[in-house]
Amino acid sequence: MDVVSTTETALVSPAEYLEMELHSEIRHEYINGRVYEMSPGSSDMHQLICWNLMAALHNQMRNRPCRAYNLDMRVKVSPTGMYIYPDIAALCAKPRLENYKGVDTLLNPSVIIEVLSRTTEGYDRGDKFVHYGRLESLQEYVLVSQHRMRVEQFVRDGAEWRLSFLTDPQALLRLTPIGCEIPLDEIYRGVELSDIESSRSSEQEPHL
């Protein structure tokens, strides 16, 4: 989901942010004491990829003590104080929740998945990942392109993160912390990607 880049808001406290969010029809993220408005919508491709991912996760989590949350579930990065709405957050443990006047915020996701847009790719790989990386519970961070068949998977390895790329339709996205495996062609089922082949042949993988 996109964050609207407008003029910076004044610094507010976490309590002020939570109270404001309680009465707002538009979601906001809270980062470094400032509030940022989120885009009120997303593309059809973004929605379909999220749906495919959620459907696969729910199917594989059936009869197991696991949870997969969509954009409606807010996540807090307690060490940095960030409040954010990831596209998908999942775990196979008892969820730890911060409750504010009946609205829950998840504190311990083990997997976070973000579907990239052209306007947020840098943010999702950069500042947002820096915040996410402070979550002790987080073991895997996944970035899914909506314009070409490519998934970037960051796996925590001690104090470091290992990055791998998946581009083959038959490749499996293995989410070890939640015991799920999803083929790329299932993630992109029904999504029209006209530049899959050209992107494979012409694009160089970015360096860490």
C-alpha positions, -999 to +999 in steps of 0.1 A: +000+000+000+013+034-010+021+062+015+010+096+004+040+120+004+026+153+016+040+180+038+053+167+070+030+167+100+040+181+133+054+157+159+027+138+178+028+112+205+019+076+200-012+081+221-022+110+199-017+090+168-037+060+180-066+083+190-065+100+157-064+067+138-094+055+158-116+082+143-101+084+108-116+069+077-081+068+061-052+048+075-020+065+085+014+052+094+034+066+123+071+069+118+096+088+139+069+108+156+052+119+124+019+107+108+018+099+071-014+094+052-018+061+032-032+060-003-069+052-001-066+025-028-044+001-047-042-014-082-061-044-094-028-064-097-018-055-061-052-067-048-051-099-068-016-108-057-025-102-021-056-123-024-037-152-040-011-150-012-037-149+016-057-177+000-027-200-002-016-191+034-050-198+049-053-231+030-020-243+043-025-230+078-058-248+083-059-268+115-027-253+127-022-226+153-012-200+127-024-166+117-022-146+085-034-110+086-041-086+057-038-048+055-065-044+082-040-055+109-017-028+121+018-038+132+040-020+158+078-021+157+082-016+194+120-008+194+114+022+170+078+030+179+067+027+142+030+018+135+025+004+100+000-016+079+019-043+060+001-060+031+004-094+049+018-103+084+018-139+096+030-161+125+026-196+139+027-186+176+004-169+200-001-134+187+009-107+211-014-077+207-015-041+219-051-030+223-062+006+221-099+011+228-109-022+211-085-020+182-056-045+181-020-040+169+002-070+163+035-070+180+052-103+170+049-112+133+074-137+121+068-131+084+059-099+066+051-096+029+048-064+010+036-061-026+057-035-043+045-005-063+067+017-084+064+046-059+073+026-028+100+001-039+128+022-025+110+028+008+101-009+012+137-020+006+152+009+026+138+028+056+109+005+061+131-026+062+154-009+087+124-005+110+112-040+103+146-054+110+144-043+146+115-067+153+130-096+172+101-118+161+106-112+123+124-140+105+115-134+069+107-103+049+093-108+014+089-083-014+066-092-043+067-073-076+034-066-092+048-057-126+070-088-133+073-122-119+099-117-092+100-122-055+127-110-032+131-130+001+151-117+030+158-144+057+173-135+090+207-152+097+218-141+131+226-104+128+225-105+090+199-110+063+203-134+034+186-123+002+174-146-026+155-140-058+127-161-072+117-157-109+108-191-122+070-198-122+076-232-107+099-219-080+086-222-044+084-194-019+093-213+012+082-195+044+099-216+070+087-198+101+051-205+092+056-238+074+041-227+041+053-231+005+037-212-024+047-216-061+052-183-079+027-192-106+001-194-077+011-160-064+006-146-099-025-166-108-047-144-130-022-115-131-014-102-165+024-096-167+033-086-203+070-079-195+079-112-177+103-124-204+118-091-212+124-083-175+142-117-171+166-111-200+173-074-196+173-067-159+203-071-137+198-081-101+204-052-077+233-054-053+228-053-016 
